[in-house]
Amino acid sequence: MNTLQTRDSGSLVTVDPYRCRIWALNIRTRTTEASCHAEIESFARNGQLVPLLGRAVTCAPECDVEVICGERRLFVARHLKIPLLVELRELTDRQAAVIVAAENSLRKSPSPYETGLWLAKLLELQIYSSPDEMAHELGIASSKVTRLLRFAKLPAPIISAFSSPHDIRESWAAELYEAWNDERRRPITDRADALAKRVPRPPAISVYETLMAARVSANRRAKRGISREIKCSTEGPLLHFERRRDEVILRIPSALIDTNAETTLTKAVVAVLTRADTVRDGTQGIAAMKGKASGAPKAV
């Protein structure tokens, strides 16, 4: 494939990726297989969905196209040894520089809020039949999809408490959604309404901390017993461990638990408890404990 092959009557052509060169003023530095892992998987699964931008080369017999925008797509096409789809335009270097600057300025990643609403819309329109199918097709962890979908379920008072919904972090959305659906709803609503009236609005972290400070009454706390919280430095609370008089309660945000995680967690808990039972009561205790553990614990 040593010449340009027209794809249609417009400026889209397919070309041998090895007959392309990178524009000398390209803004990117070093592209590797590792840095293009997601693109490689997408190309292999769906083909090249977006053409790169280039201009025709007439003074170099070994080259047909100079790539202005799309070095990563060129790398992937070469890696997979497939034809490359290119949009050809007549551009001066100055025009090319403007296009590169504009494209990179638009490359700011969407906020978690935008992504969450987008994922919810895909499900609403039945583009995907389930969150798990969507997670697989889009290459996103199922647990992350679950957390992001919480954004679409956050009530208006919580959204309005923040200066911008784009300031709400992924882990906050899961916690705020959980809090809104338990006994904290009333105090959170009152605090959210008060925050929405403040001018200027407090920083996002302050809004989040204020909302989550809404706790149950002292009497209800007293009934709960001794508890402690295990946190992740980047994603917030992972586990609430509460010891009561007759039982121990583990609380895990539901956004962190998918089917696989629930199965793994159930097996781990059963294994730990049955080992402890063996030490106390011998082998008969194991059967008794397995009988008790036949139902999977629920994440709350």
Secondary structure by P-SEA (a helix, b strand, c coil): ccbbbbcccccccccccccccccccccccccccccaaaaaaaaacccccbbbbbbbbcccccccbbbcccaaaaaaaaaabbbbbbbcccccaaaaaaaaaaaaaacccccaaaaaaaaaaaaaacccccaaaaaaaacccaaaaaaaaccccccaaaaaaccccccccaaaaaaaaaaaaccaaaaaaaaaaaaaaccccccaaaaaaaaacccccaaaaaaaccbbbbbbccccccbbbbbcccbbbbbcccccccaaaaaaaaaaaaaaaaaaaaacccaaaaaaaaaaaccccccc
